[in-house]
Amino acid sequence: MPIRDPSQGITTALERMSGAASFSELSSDCLRPMLDAFGADSLIFLSKHHSFAESQPSAVCYVNQTDTTVRHYLAAWQDRDPVVSHWRERQREHYSVFRFSDICAEAGERRLGGFRSFLDSSGVQHMLVMSFAMGAEGKSSALMALHRRPGGADFVEADRDMANSVAPVLRQVLRGIARSPLDAESAGTFQAIVESASNHGMALIDCSLSVLASNRLARQSGLLRGDGQLTPQTHARVAKVVNAIETGNAPATDADGYIELDANVSLRIVDPLNGLAVLRHAPSRDIRPVDQQLTPRQAQVSSLVAQGLRNWQIAEALGVSENTVVNHLSAIYDKLGLSGRTALALQWRGDPPKAPSSD
């Protein structure tokens, strides 16, 4: 039975959903007040985004439903069931609200009869659906299907009006969840990958090919633009590989799980369902002696680092500011693909330089 104040139930559901850091954190407790507000017997929530996996929902949450019913929804989503296709056809720019009976009236019982038979056998006869477009080019979407059992009343215009009033707010909540900051586990995974390849440019990207995190070398290597996002060239290469993965034609990976995009850039899928991948830019190898790869002043700084001098001591020795020394070191690390002064000292000692000249 509907609760006495439907708006209160909706408000409660929205507040609980707003607290989720990702779609995978949504639970039946978040959605149950929504079910009560509409006087429904059960509901299923699905979200789907542009991911690095096969076409399937990325998150599922349901209340008072069986695993069998949920599995059918998953299969319908993946196999483009006529009902699901009709939902997509009906979807407006941002959201749409409709009843299963509306679909039957427009598409005909013959087209949808199989789905109706399934619903009847699984304890569902009436549906009210809220469908949301949340990303560009239909790459991110979600739907919430509210159900009533056979023998119960169908959802009426008042239910649809209430759904239309809540849908814009619910869409904003869902978009907020989709844009949630990188969670601690993913951030830790990325940091571990970066540390294992400290002389590479590294960037963590999400399902929309937005950069979530990167190291210092990523921008200077040409992976990223000045604003920290993928360059057009990198974006195009990644998009091509992602499309191949989604169509079942994933390119081969190396022993570390990376797909080569070009001679220097490779992609590794670290979380396919949540759409997380790492881009790695390998430094171009320069076979010249170290001192020949550097300017005279950079060679002087490197030599003093190898002797164990600190930045302030190097500054005094060269008659420059400590900040200038820091800038020289940053340029040296980038040029040689090194992680820090220890690596620089070891490489310098292993490759004796010519006597550096002054500026």
N, C-alpha and C positions, 0 to 999 in steps of 0.2 A: 504493500500500500504506500502511496505517496506520503512523505512526511508533511507535517502541518505547514511548515514554511520552506518551500522548495529553494528559495533564494539563499537561505541559511546553509542548506546542504551544499549548494553549488559553491558558495563562498568558502566553506570548510574544505571542500575538495581542491579548490584552486590554491588555497593557502598551503595545504599539504604538498601539492605537486610543486609549488614554487620552491620548496625546500630541497628538492631533489637535485643532485649535482649532475646527473646524467639520466637518460631514459631507462637505463638498466636498473636504476635505484627506485623507480616507481614501484609501488606495491599495492596490494588490494586495499590496504588501509587508506592509501591516497585517494583511490577511486570509489570506494564504497559510498561515501556521501553523495556522489554524483548519481549513482544507481538509485539511491533512496529518493533523491530529489525528483527524478523522472518516474518514480513508481515502477521501475523495471525489475525483472527477476534476476538478470545477469548482464554482464557486459564484457567486452574484450577490447583492449587497446593495443594497437600495433603502430610502430614507427619504422620508417624506412628512410635511409639516406644513401647518398652516393658513397659507396664503400669500396673496399678492395677485396670483396668476396663475391660469391655468386649472388644473384638477385634473390634476396630473402629479407624478411623483416629483421631489423637490427635489435629490436626490443619488443617484448610481449608482456602484457599484464592482463589478468582476467579475474573476475569475481563471480563466484557461484557457477562456474562452468567446468566441464570435464576436459580432460586432456584430449579426448577424441575430437571434440568440437574445435578445440584450439588447433589441433593438427590439421583439420580440414581448412581452417582459415589460412594457415601457413601455406598449405598446398595451393589454395585458391590464389593467394598473393603471388606465389612463385610461378604458377602455371597460367596466369592471366585468365582466371575464371570469368565467364560472362558477367557475373554480378560485379566483380572487382573492376572489370573493364568499364562497366557502366558507371561505376562510381567515378572513375577517372574522367570519363567523357563529361560527366555532370559537374566536375570540379571547376569552381570559378577561380579567379585570380588568387584569392586568399583562402576561401573555405566554402563548403557547401553543406547543406542539411537536407536530408530526405528520408523517406520511409521505404521499406522494402515493398510495400504495397504500391507506392508511387512507381517504382521501377517496373513492377509487374504490369501496371497499367500502360506504361509507355513502351516497354520492350516486348510484352506479350508473355503469357504463361508458358508457351511452348519453348521459348528461349531459356526461361529461367525455372522451368518446372523441376529440373534435376536438383537445383539448389534448394527449392522449396521442400522437396522430399527429404533432403538431408536435414533441413531445419526442423521439420516435423518430427523426424526420428530422433533428433538430439534434444528435444525439449524446447525448441525455439520455433515460434510461428511469426511473431511480429518483430520488426527491427526499426530502430531510429538511428541513423548514421550521421555522425559529424566527421567530415573529411577535410583535411588541411594541407595546403601547399605551403611549404616553409622555406624552400630554397629555389634558386634559379634553375630554369629549364626542367622543372619537375624532379630535381635530383634529391629533394628531401620532402617527405610527406608523412602524414600520420592519419589514423582514423580511430574513432571510438564508436563501437556498435553496441547499442543498448537493446536488450531482448525482453520479450514477454512470452510466456508459455502458451501452448495451444489451449484454446478455450477462453483465454483472457481477451480483454479489449485491445484493439489496435491503438497505436499512438495516434493522437488527434492533433488538430491544428494548434491547440494551445501548447501541446508538447513541442511541436515544431517551432512555434514562435519563441518558446523559452530557449530552445536549442540555438535558434538564430541570434538571440540576445546574448547568450553566453559564449558562442563560438569565437567572436573576435578577441575576447579577453583570454579565452583558453588558448587560442593560437599564439598570443603574445607570451603566455606562460611557457608553452612548448618551445617557442623560438628562443626564449631565455635559457631553457634547459639545454637546447642544442648548442648554444653559444657559451656554455659553462667553461670556466678556465680549465686548463689541463690538470687532471687529478694527480695526486701525489704518486700513485703507482706508475702511471705513464711517464711522469717527469723523472722518476727514479730510473726507469728503464732506459730512457733517452740519455740520462747522465752517464749511465754505465756504458752505453754504446759509444758516447763521445770520448770517455776516458780510455776506451780500448783502441781508439784511433785519433789520438790527440793532435796529430799533424794533418788531419783532414778537415775540410769544411763540412760541417754537419748541420742538418736542419730537420726538425720533426714537423710533418705536415698532416693535416686532417683530411677528412673525406671530401671537403670542398677545395682542396689543394691550397688552403691557407696555412701559413707558417705559425706554429704554436711555440716553437722554441728553436734556438740556433746557437752555435758557438761563434766566436769572434772571426774565425777563418771563413765562415760560410759566405759572408757578404763580400769579403775581399777576394774570394776565389771566383766570384762571378755567379754563384748560385742565386743570390738574392739581389734585389734592387736596393736603392737607398732607403726605402721605407720598410725594409725588412721582409718583403714578400718576394715570391719567385719572379725571376726575370721572365719576360715573354718566351724566350727560347727554352728555358728550363720548364716552364709551365706547359708548353706545347709537347715537349718530350714526355713529361710525366703523364699528361692526359692521354697520349697515344698508348702508353703502356697500360694505364688503368683501364682504358676501353678494351684492350686485348684481354686483360684478366677477367673483366666482367662478361665477355663473350665466350669465355672458356678457352681462349688461345693464349694463356699466360706464357711469356717467354721463359726460357730456362734460367735457372739461378746458379750462382757459383757455390762453392763449399760453405760460404758464410751466409747464404740466403739472399744475396744481392743480384738484381737484374741490371745488366749493363745498359745504360742509356746512350753513352758515347765513350770516347777513350778515357775520360776523366770522371764522369758522373755515373753513379749507380743508385738504385732504389731497392730498399728492403722493406717488405711489409712486416710490421711488428704486431699489429692488432687488426686483422682483416674485418671483423664484424663492426668494430667501432671506428674503422677507417683511419688508422694511424700508420704512417710509414716514415721511414728515415731516408733522407737523401744524403749521399756521401760524395764529396768532391775530392778525389785523390790529387795531391800536389803533382804538378808536372816535374818530372825528374830532370835535373840538370847535372850532367856528368862532369862539368868543369870543376876544378879545385874550388874549395869554399871561398878563398880570398878573391878569386876571379869572378865570383857571382855577386860580390858586394862592392859598394862604392869604397873609396879609400877611407872615409871617415867610419863607415860601418865596419870595415876591416880592423881599424884601430880599436873600436869599441869591443869587437869580438875578441881580439887578442887580450885586452885587459880583463874581460870577463873570464877568459880561460886561465888567467893568472890569479883569479880568486878575488878581484876587486869588487866592491859594492858600487852601487850607482853613484853615490856621493863622491866616492874616491875617484871614479872614472871621470866625473864632472870636473873635479879639481885638476886631474892630470891633463885633461884636454882643454881646460879653460872655458868650459861651457856650463850651462845650467843643468841641474839634475833632470829637469823636465825634458830637456833636449836629449839627454841620454836615454830616457824612457822611450821617447819617440823613435830614436835610432834602433833600440832593441825590438820594439814592436814591428818595425819595418824588416829587420833581420829575420825575426821568427816567421813572418809571413813569406818572405822570399825563399827561405830555406825549408819551410814546412816543419818548423820545430815547435815544441810545446813550451819551452822555457830556457832559462839560462844554463841549467845543468846539461840539457841536451846540446845547447850551443857549445859549451865548454868541451864536452866530449868529442863533438864533431870537429871542432877547431884543432884540438890536440891530435886527433887522428889524421889530420890533413894539414901538415905544416904550411903556413902561409909564406908568401914572399914578404919582404920588409915593406910595410905599408908606408905610403907617402902622405904628406900633409895635404889638406884641402887646397 
